[in-house]
Amino acid sequence: MAETPSAVAAALRGAVVRYPGRSALGPVDLAVAPGEILALVGPSGAGKSTILRLLAGLEAPAEGTATGGAGHGRTGFVFQNATLMPWADIQGNVALPLELAGMAREAARRQAAVVLAAVGLGDRLSARPRQLSGGMSMRVSLARALVTGPDLLLLDEPFAALDSVTRRRLIEDLHRLWADRLPRPAIVFVTHDVEEAVYLAHRAVVLDAATGRVAGALNLPGPVPRADDWRMDPACRKAVEALAAALARAMTPFPLEAGR
């Protein structure tokens, strides 16, 4: 179960975002508890990535408030692409956030080596990004987000381009890294995959296609990390169907009239 203290790790309160040429997103109300893993699902264009940017402090709402990111503990962000520096080895890539925060280079590289070992790349410290597979690159990106010991970890569909076996392994690694750290960080994970959401998270939030508002939320059964046979558990299958139905409703802008 997620930790349940009264404080929140991140929150949006009546947040509205406006872009030229399209309807406003929101208002969005969302709270993430410390130690909670939250899956954010919704159709393309519903504002999932925008919510991550608000929580990270990379963007400010036009109305309402966003709590999280800058000034509210450490935040790690994993983007859809690994965005590694091609000229640096992976140890240097992971050490960069620590060096930018003022840590001495050698100390930063030592800490980067520890985190890279935790994601299974302890023997590839001198490798360049071009030498890595897609799954390895995402492990480096995850290590870079974790190296500062974040209180909030934001992931924007980081495994979407990977094959299903690699995706499963990385999600299991993410669960292990989350469970091994005390206090556990809050995680907000954007995905289009309802099975991935159910396997990954304590709770799933569905965004409405037309407005970007929260259309529904589902508490997901079972302990995290998951048991090896969790995907075959009837409770898992029931939750997948319930979340798929909620997502289908959110993707229908207007209900059909009776008899049509």
Order of alpha helices (4+ residues) and beta strands (2+ residues): beta-beta-beta-alpha-beta-beta-alpha-alpha-alpha-beta-alpha-beta-alpha-beta-beta-alpha
